[in-house]
Amino acid sequence: MKSKLNAVLKSTIDHCFECGFLNKTHIPDYVIEVPNNPDHGHFATNLPLTLASSQKRSPMEIASVMVDNLMDEENLLENAEVAAPGFINFRINPDKWYGILSDIVRLKGDYGQNRTGNNQKVLVEFVSANPTGPLHLGHGRGAALGDTLCRILSFCGYDVAREFYINDAGQQTKMLGESIFSRFMQMNNPDFPFPENGYHGDYILDLAKTISGKVNLNEMSEQEAIDSCTREGKEIMLEETKQDLAQFRVPFDFWYSESDLFSSGLLEDTLEKLKRKKQLYENEGALWIKTSDFGDDKDRVIRKKDGEFTYFASDISYHLEKQKRGFARAINIWGADHHGYIPRVKAALSAHGFSENWLSVLLVQLVKLWRDGQEIKMSKRAGDFVTLRELVDEVGVDAVRFIFLTKNHDSPLDFDIDLVKKQDSDNPVYYVQYAHARICSIFRKANSEGISLPEKPDGLLKRLALDEEMALIRIIAGFPSLLEDISGALEPHRLTYYLTDLAASFHRYFNLGTKVPDYRIVTNDRTMSQARLFLAQAIRIVIANGLELLGISAPERM
């Protein structure tokens, strides 16, 4: 509905320009929003306010000109009114709202789908954990965010690919091998030293036992044994990561290895390109890139004195390779500790001629886990953090995914285990799923009484006249524009807000019938029942579609 109203506004402005009612000018950004006060209409726009400076006229006068010359050929509007200090408030023709109900029931799982993305190729890289330990809650939050974002972008017409970048070529993986080897040696010699910055947790001992059962570490030199522990350890941990993500309903199209990047020669090719552009220089034995020329606060080292490349060097090559694969846009989901890393990566890409908008980075803040009012900080298996698998095993995939998306990714998140185990309105995921299950139950009751949906509702839907019914129709009519907004702003958490609001509105509507029998969905009035069932079916479709985009089940019974 919002997109249809926007088309009316654009036609109206063009008409006013052509007829000389307004001076032809660039149209600034404006918004179409739902007013907080229902008395102000279904939608409002600030377009006259944005035009005031270019027109050199008062916003109220501009708004009056537009209302007097509305180009509403499809009779979308019931009325339009000017409101101070220069808004236009709109009421939509009731027949148009009923038409949306018919569209939803007809389109079913496709409702909300659009072509906003125009098949643009987008690579979303997320999770990308070092294969040195189990996935923790921060990884899980990034996984829920990335997967849901991919689902929504695909639904909105983008050609989306998902990638996990395996950080398997740095000091962390070497430390994994040393930690495993130390635990292996300690099986027979408890005094064998453990690396100062080694990885703790029971999983390291488990790895030592598994690897020593596969290969004879005793027959190797210490370095050979460490190398073997490194190689085998990261393979085992990567496989565990894949299993955890599969359980969490997070698939990937590509698993891109950092070690493969080093062996491919891409790094050397990148340096050669930078040299030709005179973006490199040597200082104190190290090789530097002039990122300060492109917005970074200082230049950065890409090869250290000892000849070892920095992570920054491989990251530059990795992003160049993304574009080489034909992706018109890249989206990275990183931990919050990478905040200072973003400007330098973008600066390096700018040095290669990339546009500012080619790379978008979303930073995921930490998750705190609570039980009985106390924060849980330790895991027996991981040592110093709670694993994603432990949380999923306790409360289920649906609850974890939903709660991880109840706040914007750049805000810290508190996860209350006691709350998500409740089966009441305090539990947001239960509340939304129960709305879907409750509608399924209503249809089972209707079927038992021989009442079914009409194939063609025609004038039947006009019987939906309660304020609560019209409010529900307006909410579900906003689903497509919400998804367009989410795909533009990269804010999937807005979908959980929307579904929670929709579920609450439906539960309130349902509860009207517990007080007034005439307000029940299935009543003695057959045509009234069919009209309300049609509304319930549309709500069920929108809830199911929304939950599917969140990667969450839509149960029929609870």
C-alpha positions in Angstrom: 0.0 0.0 0.0 2.8 2.4 0.8 4.4 1.8 -2.6 1.0 2.6 -4.3 0.7 5.8 -2.3 4.2 6.7 -3.3 3.3 6.3 -6.9 0.3 8.7 -6.4 2.7 11.2 -4.8 5.2 11.0 -7.7 2.5 11.4 -10.3 1.1 14.4 -8.4 4.4 16.1 -8.2 5.1 15.5 -11.9 1.7 16.9 -12.7 2.3 20.0 -10.5 5.7 20.6 -12.2 4.3 20.2 -15.7 1.3 22.6 -15.0 3.5 25.2 -13.3 1.7 24.8 -9.9 5.1 24.1 -8.4 8.6 25.0 -9.7 10.3 22.0 -11.3 13.2 20.9 -9.0 15.0 18.0 -7.6 12.8 16.1 -5.1 14.6 15.6 -1.7 14.3 12.4 0.3 10.9 12.2 2.1 9.1 9.6 4.1 5.7 8.0 4.1 4.9 6.7 7.5 2.0 5.5 9.7 0.9 8.2 12.1 1.0 7.4 15.8 -2.4 8.9 16.2 -5.0 6.9 14.1 -7.1 10.1 13.9 -4.4 11.5 11.5 -5.2 8.9 8.9 -3.6 5.7 7.6 -0.4 7.3 6.2 1.3 10.7 6.3 4.1 12.3 4.3 6.5 15.1 5.0 7.1 15.8 1.2 5.8 19.4 1.3 8.2 20.2 4.2 11.2 18.9 2.1 10.2 21.0 -0.9 9.8 24.3 1.1 13.3 25.6 0.6 13.5 24.9 -3.2 9.9 26.3 -3.8 10.4 29.3 -1.5 6.9 28.8 -0.3 5.4 27.6 3.0 5.0 23.9 3.5 1.3 24.3 4.2 0.8 26.1 0.9 2.7 23.4 -1.0 0.7 20.7 0.8 -2.5 22.4 -0.3 -1.4 22.6 -3.9 -0.6 18.9 -3.9 -3.9 17.9 -2.3 -5.9 20.0 -4.8 -4.1 18.3 -7.7 -3.8 14.7 -6.5 -3.4 12.2 -9.4 -5.3 9.3 -8.0 -6.5 7.5 -11.1 -7.0 4.1 -9.3 -9.2 5.7 -6.6 -6.7 4.6 -3.9 -7.6 7.4 -1.5 -10.7 8.0 0.5 -9.4 11.4 1.4 -6.3 13.6 1.9 -5.9 16.4 4.4 -3.3 19.1 5.0 -1.9 19.1 8.6 0.5 21.6 10.3 3.3 22.3 9.9 3.1 20.9 6.3 2.2 17.2 6.3 -0.4 15.5 4.2 -2.5 12.8 5.9 -4.1 10.1 3.8 -7.0 7.7 4.3 -7.0 4.7 2.0 -10.3 3.6 0.3 -11.6 0.6 2.3 -12.1 -1.5 -0.8 -8.3 -1.3 -1.4 -7.6 -2.8 2.0 -10.0 -5.7 1.3 -8.2 -6.2 -2.0 -5.0 -6.7 -0.2 -6.6 -9.5 1.8 -7.5 -11.3 -1.4 -3.9 -10.8 -2.7 -2.4 -12.3 0.4 -4.6 -15.4 0.3 -4.0 -15.8 -3.4 -0.2 -15.4 -3.2 0.3 -17.4 0.0 4.1 -18.0 0.5 5.0 -15.5 -2.2 3.2 -12.6 -0.4 5.8 -9.9 0.4 8.2 -11.0 -2.4 9.4 -8.2 -4.6 12.1 -7.3 -7.2 13.8 -4.5 -5.2 17.1 -6.1 -5.6 16.8 -6.4 -9.4 18.9 -9.6 -9.3 22.0 -7.7 -8.1 24.7 -10.2 -7.1 25.5 -9.8 -3.3 28.0 -11.8 -1.3 27.2 -12.0 2.4 30.1 -13.2 4.5 29.3 -14.1 8.1 30.3 -16.1 11.2 33.8 -16.7 9.7 35.1 -18.1 13.0 38.6 -19.3 13.5 38.6 -23.1 13.5 40.2 -23.2 16.9 37.2 -23.8 19.2 33.4 -24.2 19.4 31.1 -21.5 18.2 30.1 -19.1 21.0 27.0 -17.0 21.4 28.5 -14.1 19.5 29.0 -16.4 16.5 25.5 -17.6 16.9 24.1 -14.1 16.9 26.0 -13.3 13.8 24.8 -16.5 12.2 21.1 -15.7 12.9 21.6 -12.1 11.6 23.5 -13.2 8.5 21.1 -16.1 7.6 18.0 -14.0 8.1 19.4 -11.1 6.1 20.2 -13.5 3.2 16.7 -14.9 3.3 15.2 -11.4 3.2 17.5 -10.2 0.5 16.7 -13.2 -1.7 13.0 -12.6 -1.0 13.5 -9.1 -2.2 15.0 -10.0 -5.5 18.8 -10.0 -4.8 21.0 -12.8 -6.1 22.5 -13.7 -2.8 25.5 -16.0 -2.0 26.6 -16.9 1.5 30.2 -17.3 2.4 32.2 -18.5 5.5 35.8 -17.3 5.5 37.9 -19.8 7.3 40.7 -18.1 9.2 43.1 -21.0 9.1 46.4 -19.5 8.2 47.4 -17.4 11.2 48.9 -17.6 14.6 45.7 -18.8 16.1 45.7 -22.2 14.3 49.4 -22.7 15.2 48.4 -22.1 18.9 45.6 -24.6 18.5 48.2 -27.3 17.4 50.5 -26.4 20.3 47.7 -26.6 22.8 46.5 -30.0 21.5 50.1 -31.3 21.5 50.6 -30.1 25.1 47.5 -31.8 26.3 48.6 -35.0 24.5 52.0 -34.9 26.3 50.3 -34.2 29.6 48.4 -37.5 29.4 51.7 -39.2 30.4 53.6 -36.2 31.8 51.3 -33.8 33.7 54.2 -31.4 34.1 54.7 -30.9 30.4 54.4 -27.1 29.9 51.2 -25.6 28.3 51.5 -22.6 26.0 51.1 -19.3 27.8 48.4 -18.2 25.4 47.0 -21.6 24.7 43.4 -22.7 24.3 41.8 -24.1 27.4 38.6 -26.1 27.8 37.9 -29.8 27.8 37.6 -29.8 24.0 41.4 -29.5 23.6 41.9 -32.7 25.6 39.1 -34.3 23.5 41.0 -33.3 20.4 44.3 -34.7 21.7 42.7 -38.0 22.4 41.0 -38.2 19.0 44.0 -37.1 17.0 46.4 -39.4 18.9 44.0 -42.2 18.1 44.3 -41.5 14.4 48.0 -40.8 14.1 51.0 -41.9 16.1 52.3 -38.6 17.5 55.0 -40.4 19.5 56.8 -41.4 16.3 57.1 -37.8 15.1 59.4 -35.0 16.0 57.9 -32.4 18.2 57.4 -30.0 15.3 55.9 -32.7 13.1 53.6 -33.6 15.9 52.5 -30.0 16.4 51.9 -29.6 12.7 49.9 -32.8 12.6 47.8 -31.6 15.6 47.3 -28.2 13.9 46.1 -29.8 10.7 43.9 -32.5 12.2 42.6 -30.1 14.9 41.4 -27.4 12.6 39.7 -30.0 10.3 37.8 -31.5 13.3 36.8 -28.1 14.6 35.7 -26.9 11.2 33.5 -30.0 10.8 32.0 -29.3 14.2 31.3 -25.8 13.2 29.5 -27.0 10.0 27.4 -29.4 12.1 26.5 -26.6 14.6 25.5 -24.3 11.8 23.5 -27.0 10.1 21.6 -27.6 13.3 21.1 -23.8 13.6 19.6 -23.9 10.1 22.4 -21.8 8.6 23.6 -23.1 5.2 26.6 -21.7 3.2 27.3 -21.6 -0.5 31.0 -21.2 -0.1 33.6 -22.1 2.5 36.6 -19.9 1.6 39.9 -20.9 3.1 42.5 -18.3 4.1 45.3 -20.8 3.5 44.0 -21.3 0.0 44.2 -17.6 -0.5 47.9 -17.6 0.4 48.7 -20.6 -1.8 46.8 -19.2 -4.8 49.2 -16.3 -5.5 46.4 -13.8 -5.1 48.4 -12.0 -2.4 51.4 -11.4 -4.7 49.0 -10.2 -7.5 47.5 -7.7 -5.1 50.9 -6.4 -4.1 51.8 -6.0 -7.7 48.7 -4.0 -8.4 49.3 -1.7 -5.5 52.9 -1.2 -6.6 51.8 -0.2 -10.1 49.5 2.4 -8.5 52.4 3.6 -6.3 50.4 2.8 -3.1 53.2 0.9 -1.4 56.4 2.0 0.3 59.0 0.5 2.6 59.9 1.9 6.0 62.0 0.3 8.7 62.1 -3.0 6.8 58.3 -3.3 6.5 56.0 -2.8 3.6 53.3 -0.2 4.0 50.2 0.7 2.1 49.1 4.4 1.8 45.6 4.0 3.3 45.8 7.5 4.8 45.3 8.8 1.2 41.8 7.3 1.2 40.4 8.2 4.6 42.3 6.0 7.0 43.8 7.7 10.0 47.3 6.3 9.2 49.1 4.1 6.8 49.2 0.3 7.5 51.7 -2.5 7.4 50.9 -5.3 5.0 54.2 -7.2 5.3 56.2 -7.2 8.5 60.0 -7.0 8.8 60.3 -10.8 9.0 58.5 -11.2 5.7 55.3 -12.4 7.1 52.1 -10.9 5.7 49.6 -9.2 8.1 45.9 -10.1 8.2 45.3 -6.8 6.5 47.2 -8.0 3.4 45.1 -11.2 3.1 41.9 -9.3 3.7 42.7 -6.9 0.9 43.3 -9.8 -1.5 40.2 -11.6 -0.3 37.9 -8.6 -1.0 39.5 -8.0 -4.4 38.8 -11.7 -5.1 35.1 -11.2 -4.1 34.7 -8.5 -6.8 36.6 -10.6 -9.3 33.9 -13.3 -8.8 31.3 -10.8 -10.1 29.7 -9.6 -6.9 28.3 -6.1 -7.3 28.1 -5.7 -3.5 29.7 -7.3 -0.4 28.2 -7.4 3.1 30.4 -8.5 6.0 29.2 -9.4 9.5 32.0 -9.0 12.0 32.4 -8.9 15.8 32.1 -5.5 17.5 35.9 -5.6 18.2 36.5 -5.0 14.5 35.1 -1.4 14.6 38.5 0.3 14.0 39.2 -2.2 11.2 36.4 -1.0 8.9 38.0 2.4 7.7 41.3 0.8 6.8 39.7 -2.0 4.7 37.5 0.5 2.9 40.5 2.8 2.4 42.4 -0.1 0.8 39.5 -0.9 -1.4 39.2 2.8 -2.4 42.8 2.6 -3.4 41.7 0.0 -5.9 38.9 2.1 -7.3 36.0 0.5 -5.3 33.0 2.7 -4.6 32.2 3.6 -1.0 29.0 1.6 -1.1 30.5 -1.7 -2.4 31.3 -3.0 1.1 28.8 -2.8 4.0 29.9 -4.0 7.4 27.6 -4.9 10.3 29.1 -5.2 13.7 27.6 -7.7 16.2 27.6 -6.8 19.8 28.1 -9.3 22.6 25.4 -11.6 24.1 25.1 -12.1 27.8 23.3 -15.3 29.1 21.2 -15.2 32.2 19.6 -17.8 34.4 17.9 -17.2 37.8 18.9 -13.6 37.6 22.6 -14.4 37.3 24.9 -14.1 34.3 26.3 -17.4 33.1 29.9 -16.9 31.9 31.5 -20.3 31.9 31.2 -23.5 29.9 32.7 -26.8 31.0 33.5 -27.7 27.4 34.8 -24.4 26.1 36.3 -23.2 29.3 35.7 -19.4 29.2 32.5 -19.0 27.2 29.1 -20.8 26.7 28.9 -22.5 23.3 26.1 -22.0 20.8 25.4 -25.8 20.8 24.9 -25.8 24.6 22.3 -23.0 24.3 20.5 -24.6 21.3 20.4 -28.0 23.1 18.7 -26.4 26.1 16.1 -24.0 24.6 15.8 -25.0 20.9 16.7 -23.4 17.6 13.5 -21.3 17.3 14.0 -19.6 20.6 17.7 -18.8 20.1 17.3 -17.5 16.6 14.3 -15.3 17.5 15.9 -13.8 20.7 19.1 -13.1 18.8 17.1 -10.9 16.5 15.1 -9.0 19.0 17.5 -6.2 19.1 19.5 -4.4 16.4 22.9 -6.0 15.9 24.8 -3.0 17.2 23.2 -3.2 20.6 24.3 -5.6 23.4 21.8 -8.4 24.0 20.7 -10.1 27.2 19.4 -13.7 26.7 17.2 -14.8 29.6 17.0 -18.6 29.6 14.1 -18.7 32.1 12.1 -16.3 29.9 12.3 -18.3 26.7 11.2 -21.5 28.6 8.0 -19.9 29.6 4.9 -20.7 27.5 3.1 -17.4 27.9 3.0 -13.8 26.5 6.3 -12.9 28.2 8.1 -15.2 25.8 8.2 -13.4 22.5 8.9 -16.4 20.2 6.2 -18.4 21.9 3.7 -15.5 21.6 4.3 -15.2 17.8 4.2 -19.0 17.2 1.1 -19.4 19.3 -0.7 -16.8 17.1 -0.1 -19.1 14.1 -1.1 -22.2 16.1 -4.2 -20.5 17.4 -5.3 -19.6 13.9 -4.8 -23.2 12.8 -7.0 -24.3 15.7 -9.7 -21.9 14.6 -9.7 -23.4 11.2 -10.0 -26.9 12.6 -13.0 -25.7 14.6 -14.5 -24.1 11.4 -14.0 -27.3 9.4 -15.7 -29.3 12.1 -18.7 -27.0 11.7 -18.6 -27.2 7.9 -17.5 -23.6 7.4 -14.7 -23.1 4.8 -13.2 -20.2 2.9 -15.1 -19.0 -0.1 -13.2 -19.3 -3.4 -14.2 -15.7 -4.3 -14.8 -13.4 -1.3 -16.3 -10.7 -3.5 -18.4 -8.4 -1.3 -18.1 -10.7 1.7 -15.1 -8.9 3.1 -16.9 -5.6 3.6 -18.4 -7.2 6.7 -15.0 -6.7 8.3 -15.8 -3.4 9.9 -14.5 -3.5 13.4 -11.7 -1.1 14.2 -9.6 -4.1 15.3 -10.2 -5.9 12.0 -9.2 -2.9 9.9 -6.1 -2.3 12.1 -5.0 -5.9 11.5 -5.5 -5.5 7.7 -3.4 -2.4 7.7 -0.6 -4.2 9.7 -0.4 -7.2 7.3 -0.6 -4.8 4.3 2.6 -3.3 5.5 4.6 -6.5 5.3 6.0 -6.0 1.7 7.2 -2.5 2.4 8.7 -3.6 5.7 10.8 -6.2 3.8 11.9 -3.6 1.3 13.0 -1.3 4.1 14.8 -4.1 5.9 16.7 -5.0 2.7 17.8 -1.4 2.3 18.7 -0.7 5.9 20.1 -4.2 6.6 18.1 -4.4 9.8 16.5 -7.9 10.1 15.6 -7.3 13.8 12.7 -5.2 12.6 10.9 -8.3 11.4 10.8 -9.7 15.0 9.3 -6.4 16.2 6.7 -6.6 13.4 5.7 -10.2 14.1 5.4 -9.5 17.8 3.2 -6.5 17.1 1.0 -8.5 14.7 0.7 -11.4 17.1 -0.3 -9.1 19.9 -2.9 -7.4 17.8 -4.3 -10.7 16.7 -4.5 -12.1 20.3 -6.4 -8.9 21.4 -8.8 -9.4 18.5 -9.3 -13.0 19.3 -9.9 -12.2 22.9 -12.8 -9.9 22.0 -14.8 -13.0 21.3 -14.3 -14.3 24.8 -16.2 -11.3 26.1 -18.7 -10.7 23.3 -20.0 -13.8 21.4 -20.8 -11.8 18.3 -17.1 -10.9 17.9 -16.0 -14.5 17.7 -14.3 -15.5 14.5 -16.5 -18.6 14.1 -20.0 -17.6 14.9 -23.6 -18.6 14.1 -23.5 -16.1 11.2 -21.9 -18.1 8.4 -21.0 -15.2 6.1 -19.5 -13.3 9.1 -17.5 -16.3 10.0 -16.2 -16.7 6.4 -15.1 -13.0 6.3 -13.3 -13.3 9.6 -11.7 -16.6 8.6 -10.5 -14.9 5.4 -8.8 -12.3 7.6 -7.4 -15.0 9.9 -6.0 -16.9 6.9 -4.2 -13.8 5.6 -2.7 -13.2 9.1 -1.6 -16.8 9.3 0.1 -16.5 5.9 2.0 -13.4 6.9 3.1 -14.9 10.2 4.3 -18.0 8.5 6.1 -16.1 5.8 7.8 -13.9 8.5 8.8 -16.9 10.6 10.2 -18.6 7.5 12.4 -15.6 6.8 13.6 -15.7 10.3 14.4 -19.4 9.9 11.8 -20.3 12.6 9.1 -22.9 12.5 5.4 -22.1 12.3 3.7 -24.8 14.4 0.1 -25.8 13.8 -0.4 -27.0 17.4 1.2 -25.9 20.7 
